[in-house]
Amino acid sequence: MTTTATATAPVPVPGPEATALYDIPGPRTRRRHLIYGILSTVLIVALVGWILYLLFDTDQFTATKWTPFEYKGIQELLLRGLGNTLKAFAIAAVLSLALGALLATGRLSEHRVVRWVATLVVEFFRAMPVLVMIFFVFVALKVQPLPALVAGLTLYNGSVLAEVFRSGVNSVERGQREAAYALGMRKTQVMSYVLVPQAARAMLPAIISQLVVALKDTSLGYLITYEEFLHAGKLIASNLDYDLPFIPVVMVISPIYIGMCMLLSWFAYWVSKRQRRSPKTEAVDVAPAEPGTLLPGGGPPRAPGP
């Protein structure tokens, strides 16, 4: 009778480098974390259940309040408002990026006057509330709602992005800049080919976060009668013929806003992931030189000397 031994995979033992930043939780700690997780889940479920109870208790799910969304006119109103929101955001985003790059260039200028003027503009518009700037452009300059909304968003977000760009460029190691200047490159070449490409990866999350802020701030347009997405929802929610369907309108509009913000975040993750990819190079095997092989200079291989 023969017996066969079965090989078992070795259990990995965490080395000292794996526990350098934290301690491995013991049985009591894991049990405590499990209890915390269960309690948190119960509290969240209870909170969601309480909110649903209040909504049912106030008849927010009755067919009367959801009837407006079945009509083509209401659907077209929401789609038109969504299109206006995306249009205002697209224009404001492009102009904000351009203004931010311009102001950041001024902030990084070697000329003191240019640097002071750019700093004054950035600090002023960063401190001003967005709504105040929108109202000022709309009332004082007497322009249409869309240009007023875009102007307010551009001035504020462009100033914030200017600081993002400046911080990103300054975060690049000083040696990179000095090496580029040592090669005879001009400042514009150093900025375009050395500093900005390296800083782009670090700046991308902050840029996307600020663009999300700009997207959400487009909802301020309803205060100056711009027919954006929130303005369309407000018109539907204030309709007396459908028993003021305020909560249903919020439940329809909010997921769309959240979805657009998540789409921007996903786009930032996708771009960052593509930037991290580097072309893989395969190693090439080089055969050793045979005895008597001539070097490019014409002589045979020499033995290493002292």
N, C-alpha and C positions, 0 to 999 in steps of 0.2 A: 504494500500500500504506500503510495507516494503522496506527499503533501506538497501543495504549491503555495508559495508565499505571494500575497498580493501587495503590490507597491502602493503606498499611499503618498499623496502629495504633501510635501512639507508645509507646515503652517507658517505663514510669514510672521516674523517677529519684528515689530516696529523698532527701528534703530534710534539712536539718540537724536539724529537730525529730524526724525518725524515728530518728536515730542518736544522740540526746542521751543515752540511757541505756545504750547498748551499741554495740559496733563490729560492722560487718557482717563475718561470717566470710569469710576468703579461701579459695582452693582448698585450701591445706594444712590449714587448720582444718576445712573440710568433710570432707576425706578422713579426718582423724583422728577426727572425730565418727562417720563411717561405720564405721570400724574398731571404735570403742568400742561402737557399737550391735550390730555383728555378734558381737563377743566376749560381750557381755551376753546376747544371745539364745542363743548356744551354751551358755553356762553355765546359763541357766535351763532350757533343754531337757535338758541333762545332769542337772541336779538332779531335775527331774521324772521323767526316765527311771530314775534311781537309786532314787527313792522307790517307783516302780511295780515295779521289780525286787524290792525288799525285800518289798513286799506280796505279789507272786506267789510269792516264795521261801518265805514263811511261810504260804502257803495261805489268804490272806485273801479271795480271790475264789472260793473253792470254794462249791458250792451249799449245803453243809451250814450254813455260817455265815450265809447270806442267807435260809435257809428261814423263820426266825421272822417276817419281814416279810410273808409270804404269808398269815398267819393273821389272822382278823378280830379276835380278842382282843388281839393285839399292836398292830394298827392302832388299835383303840379306846383302848388304853392310851396310845399316843403322842398321839392326838388329845385325850384327856382331859388329859394333861400339858401340851400346848400351850395348851389353853383355860385351865388354871389359871395358866400363865405370863402369858398376856395379861390375865387378870383381875387378878392381883397388880400387873402393870405399870400397867394403866389406873388402878387406885385410887391407887397410889403416885405416879403422874405428876400426877394432879389435886390430891392433897393436897400434893405438893411444890411445885407452882406456887402454891397458895394460901398455904402457909407461907412460901415465898420472898418473895411480895409483902408479906405481913405483916411479916416481919423487915426487909425493905428499907425499908418505911415507917418502922419504928422507927429504923433506921440513919440515915435522912434527916430525922428529927424535930429540931425546934429545941429541944426539952426535953432537957437534958443527961442526966437520970436515965434517960429512955426510951432515949436513944441509947446510953448505957453498957450498959444491960441487954440491948438487942438485939445489941450488939457482943459481949458476953460469951457469949450463947447461940450466935451464929453461929460464933465462933471455937472454942468448945468442941465443938460437933457436927461441925465441919469437921475437927477434929484426931482425932476418935474413929474407929477402924476400923468399917466397916459391920458386919462379922461380930460384933464385940464388942457392938454395940448390939442386933443381932438376938438374940444369945444372952441378953443381959441381960433383954430384954423377955420372951423365951420362958421362961426359967428362973425369974427373980426374980418376975416378975408373974404367972407361970403362966397364960398365955393360949394360945389355939390357934395353930397354925403360921402361918396366913394373916395374922392381925393382927400377929403378931410380925415377920414378914417385911416387911409394909407399913410398920409403925412404924419399923423400922430404915432402910429405904430413904427414907422421908419425912423423917426427921430429918437424914440426911446430905445428900440431894439438895436438900432445901429450904434448908439453910444455904448450899450452894454457889450455888443460884439466887438467893438473897438478894444475894450479892455481884455476881452478873451483872446483876441489876436495878439495884442501886445504881450500878454503874459505867456502865451504859447511860444512866441519867438524868443523871448528872454529866457525861457526854460531850456533852450538848447545850450549845450555845453559851450563855454567860451572858446575852447580850443578849436571847435569846428569853424568858428568865424575867423580866428587868427590864421588857421591853416589856409582858408580860402583867400584871405588877403595876401598871404605869403605867396600864393600862386599867381598873383597879379590880377585877381578878379575885382571888378568894380562893385560898389555897394549894391546896386540893383541886381547884379548877377549873384552876389552872395545871398541876398534876400530871396531871389527867385529860385535858385538852384540848390542852395545849401540849407538855409534856415527854415523857410516855409515848408518844404517837403517833409523835413524831420518833425516840425511842430504840428503838422496837420493831424497826425494820429492822436496826439495828446489833446488837441483842441476840439476834435470831432464830438465827443459827448457833450461838452458845454455848448457847442453850436446848436446841436439838435435840441438840447433842453431849452435854449432860448427861442428856437423856432416853434417849439410846442407852446411856449408862453405867448408868442405872437399869434398862433392859431387860436388859442383860447380868448385872447384879447379882441379878436374880431367881433365877439359878441357885444362889445361896447357900441357897435355901430347902430344898434336899435335905439339908442338914446338920441341919435341925430337922424332918425327916420330912415336909416339905410336898411333896405329890405334883405337882411341876411337871415341865416338859419334861425337864430333865436327870435328875431322879429316875426318871422312866419309862425313860429310856435306860439308867440304871444297873441297873435291875431286869432289863432284857433282856440287857445285857452280862454280868451275873453268872449267867446261866442255864447250868447245866452240861449240860442236855439238848441244847443247840445249840453245844457246843464253845466256850463263852465268846466270843461274837461281838463283841468290844470294838471292833475297828477298823471293822467294818461299821456299828455303831451310831454311832460318831463321824462316819463319812462320810454318814450320813443326817441326823443332828441338826445338824451344823455348817452345812451350806448353808441350813437353815431359819433358824438364828440370823442368819447373814449376810444372808439375804434380808429379814428383818424390820428389821435395822439400815439396810440400803440403802433400804427403803421409807420409813423415817423421814427419811433424808437427802433422798430425792426429794421428800417432802412439804415439807420446808423449802425446797428449791429452787423448788418450785411456788408456795409462798406468797410467797417473795421476788420471784419473777418477776411475780406479780400486783400486788405492792406497787409495783413499778417502773413499771407501766403508768399512764399519765396520760391523761385524756380529751383527745383532739385537738380543737382549735378551729380552725375555718376562718376565714380573713381575709374581712372584708366590705368590698367596694369602696364608698367614699363619694364620691358625685359632688361636684365643686367647686360652690360657691355661684355662682349667676348674678349678673351686675351688677344692683344695685338690690334684692337680697334683703334683707328686714328681719331684724334680729337679734331674739332673744327679748325684748330690752329695748324694742323698738319702733323703733329708729333704723336707718338704713342702715349698711352696713359702713364702718368708718373705716379710713383709711390708717394704717399703722404710724407712730407718732411717734418722736421721738428718745428 
